[in-house]
Amino acid sequence: MNKHNYSISIPAKTEAEAADKIKALSVLATKLTAKELTKLAHTVQHDPVKTAMAKAYLGV
Protein backbone atom coordinates (compact mmCIF):
# COMPACT_ATOMS: atom_id res chain seq x y z
CA MET A 1 0.00 0.00 0.00
CA ASN A 2 1.31 3.46 -0.85
CA LYS A 3 1.76 6.11 1.81
CA HIS A 4 0.80 9.72 1.21
CA ASN A 5 1.95 12.71 3.23
CA TYR A 6 -0.32 15.62 4.07
CA SER A 7 0.11 18.77 6.06
CA ILE A 8 -2.95 19.48 8.22
CA SER A 9 -3.89 21.78 11.09
CA ILE A 10 -5.36 20.24 14.24
CA PRO A 11 -7.32 22.38 16.71
CA ALA A 12 -6.01 21.69 20.22
CA LYS A 13 -5.28 23.56 23.44
CA THR A 14 -1.70 22.28 23.59
CA GLU A 15 0.86 20.79 21.25
CA ALA A 16 0.74 17.56 23.28
CA GLU A 17 -3.02 17.32 22.75
CA ALA A 18 -2.53 17.88 19.01
CA ALA A 19 0.11 15.12 18.93
CA ASP A 20 -2.28 12.73 20.71
CA LYS A 21 -5.00 13.54 18.20
CA ILE A 22 -2.66 12.89 15.26
CA LYS A 23 -1.59 9.54 16.75
CA ALA A 24 -5.23 8.52 17.22
CA LEU A 25 -6.17 9.63 13.70
CA SER A 26 -3.24 7.67 12.31
CA VAL A 27 -4.47 4.49 14.02
CA LEU A 28 -8.00 5.04 12.71
CA ALA A 29 -6.70 5.65 9.19
CA THR A 30 -4.64 2.46 9.37
CA LYS A 31 -7.38 0.21 10.76
CA LEU A 32 -10.46 1.55 8.92
CA THR A 33 -11.24 1.79 5.23
CA ALA A 34 -11.98 5.11 3.57
CA LYS A 35 -15.66 4.17 3.45
CA GLU A 36 -15.71 3.32 7.16
CA LEU A 37 -13.94 6.57 8.09
CA THR A 38 -16.35 8.56 5.95
CA LYS A 39 -19.36 6.95 7.65
CA LEU A 40 -17.78 7.52 11.07
CA ALA A 41 -17.21 11.20 10.28
CA HIS A 42 -20.78 11.54 9.01
CA THR A 43 -22.15 9.98 12.20
CA VAL A 44 -20.05 12.28 14.41
CA GLN A 45 -21.18 15.34 12.43
CA HIS A 46 -24.86 14.50 12.03
CA ASP A 47 -25.94 12.07 14.77
CA PRO A 48 -25.28 13.48 18.25
CA VAL A 49 -27.18 10.64 19.96
CA LYS A 50 -24.97 7.90 18.48
CA THR A 51 -21.89 10.02 19.16
CA ALA A 52 -22.90 10.48 22.80
CA MET A 53 -23.56 6.74 23.11
CA ALA A 54 -20.12 5.94 21.69
CA LYS A 55 -18.45 8.39 24.09
CA ALA A 56 -20.33 6.87 27.03
CA TYR A 57 -19.29 3.38 25.95
CA LEU A 58 -15.67 4.53 25.73
CA GLY A 59 -15.89 6.23 29.12
CA VAL A 60 -15.07 9.70 27.84
N, C-alpha and C positions, 0 to 999 in steps of 0.2 A: 504494500500500500504506500502511496506517495504521501509525503508530509508537505504541508503548506504553511508558510509563516505569515502572520498578520500582526499588524500593530493596532491595538485597541485601547480605549480608555475605560477604566473601571471606576465607577463611583464608590468611594469608601472613605471612612473617617481617618484611617491611617494607612500607611504603606503596607504594614503587616496584614491588615484586613484585606487590602487589595491583592496581596500575594496569596492569601488563603483562598480568596475567590477564584483566582486564576488556576490554582492547583485543583480546586473542586471542578471547575469548568473543564479542565483538561481531562479529568477522570471521566466525566459525563460524556465528553466528545469521543473518548476512546471506547467506552463501553456501550454507547447507544448509537443507533443508526441516525442518519440525517432526518428520516421520517419520524423516528421516535422523539428526537430532540425538538423537532418542529411542533409535534403534538403536545409535548411537555410545555414548551413555551406558550403555546396557545392556551392551554389549560391555566397556567399561572396568570396570564394576562386577562382571561375572560371568564374564569370560573372560581370566584373567591371561596366558595364553599368547599370545593375539592382541594384547593390550595390550603385552606385552614385545616382540613382533615389530614392532609399529608404532613403538615407541620406538627400537628398534635401527635400523630403516629411516630414522628421522628423525635419528639420531645423538645421541639424548639419553638 
